[in-house]
Amino acid sequence: MLHDILLILLGVIIGLVIGFLVARSLMKKQLTDNPPINEKMIEAMMSGMGRKPSQKQVRQIMAQMNKYK
């Protein structure tokens, strides 16, 4: 009885460790493929909409985006 409980507990712990490692590696891959937005991306997006943004506007947008992370 105790032996079975220990095996189940060991299996759960091993599963959690493997799940954590897999999730971490997938997250790293996702961040390298799709990096977070930066100031250059905001400038390009606003230029694409027909506006030439000032540096102050870009910083305001970055501050707003960082506030909601």
Contact map, one row per residue, 1 for C-alpha under 8 A:
111110000000000000000000000000000000000000000000000000000000000000000
111111000000000000000000000000000000000000000000000000000000000000000
111111100000000000000000000000000000000000000000000000000000000000000
111111110000000000000000000000000000000000000000000000000000000000000
111111111000000000000000000000000000000000000000000000000000000000000
011111111100000000000000000000000000000000000000000000000000000000000
001111111110000000000000000000000000000000000000000000000000000000000
000111111111000000000000000000000000000000000000000000000000000000000
000011111111100000000000000000000000000000000000000000000000000000000
000001111111110000000000000000000000000000000000000000000000000000000
000000111111111000000000000000000000000000000000000000000000000000000
000000011111111100000000000000000000000000000000000000000000000000000
000000001111111110000000000000000000000000000000000000000000000000000
000000000111111111000000000000000000000000000000000000000000000000000
000000000011111111100000000000000000000000000000000000000000000000000
000000000001111111110000000000000000000000000000000000000000000000000
000000000000111111111000000000000000000000000000000000000000000000000
000000000000011111111100000000000000000000000000000000000000000000000
000000000000001111111110000000000000000000000000000000000000000000000
000000000000000111111111000000000000000000000000000000000000000000000
000000000000000011111111100000000000000000000000000000000000000000000
000000000000000001111111110000000000000000000000000000000000000000000
000000000000000000111111111000000000000000000000000000000000000000000
000000000000000000011111111100000000000000000000000000000000000000000
000000000000000000001111111110000000000000000000000000000000000000000
000000000000000000000111111111000000000000000000000000000000000000000
000000000000000000000011111111100000000000000000000000000000000000000
000000000000000000000001111111110000000000000000000000000000000000000
000000000000000000000000111111111000000000000000000000000000000000000
000000000000000000000000011111111110000000000000000000000000000000000
000000000000000000000000001111111111000000000000000000000000000000000
000000000000000000000000000111111110000000000000000000000000000000000
000000000000000000000000000011111110000000000000000000000000000000000
000000000000000000000000000001111111000000000000000000000000000000000
000000000000000000000000000001111111100000000000000000000000000000000
000000000000000000000000000000100111110000000000000000000000000000000
000000000000000000000000000000000011111011000000000000000000000000000
000000000000000000000000000000000001111111000000000000000000010000000
000000000000000000000000000000000000111111100000000000000110010000000
000000000000000000000000000000000000011111110000000000000000000000000
000000000000000000000000000000000000111111111000000000000000000000000
000000000000000000000000000000000000111111111100000000000100100000000
000000000000000000000000000000000000001111111110000110000100000000000
000000000000000000000000000000000000000111111111000000000000000000000
000000000000000000000000000000000000000011111111100000000000000000000
000000000000000000000000000000000000000001111111111110000000000000000
000000000000000000000000000000000000000000111111111110000000000000000
000000000000000000000000000000000000000000011111111000000000000000000
000000000000000000000000000000000000000000001111111000000000000000000
000000000000000000000000000000000000000000000111111100000000000000000
000000000000000000000000000000000000000000000111111110000000000000000
000000000000000000000000000000000000000000100110011111000000000000000
000000000000000000000000000000000000000000100110001111101100000000000
000000000000000000000000000000000000000000000000000111111100000000000
000000000000000000000000000000000000000000000000000011111110000000000
000000000000000000000000000000000000000000000000000001111111000000000
000000000000000000000000000000000000000000000000000011111111100000000
000000000000000000000000000000000000001001100000000011111111110000000
000000000000000000000000000000000000001000000000000000111111111000000
000000000000000000000000000000000000000000000000000000011111111100000
000000000000000000000000000000000000000001000000000000001111111110000
000000000000000000000000000000000000011000000000000000000111111111000
000000000000000000000000000000000000000000000000000000000011111111100
000000000000000000000000000000000000000000000000000000000001111111110
000000000000000000000000000000000000000000000000000000000000111111111
000000000000000000000000000000000000000000000000000000000000011111111
000000000000000000000000000000000000000000000000000000000000001111111
000000000000000000000000000000000000000000000000000000000000000111111
000000000000000000000000000000000000000000000000000000000000000011111
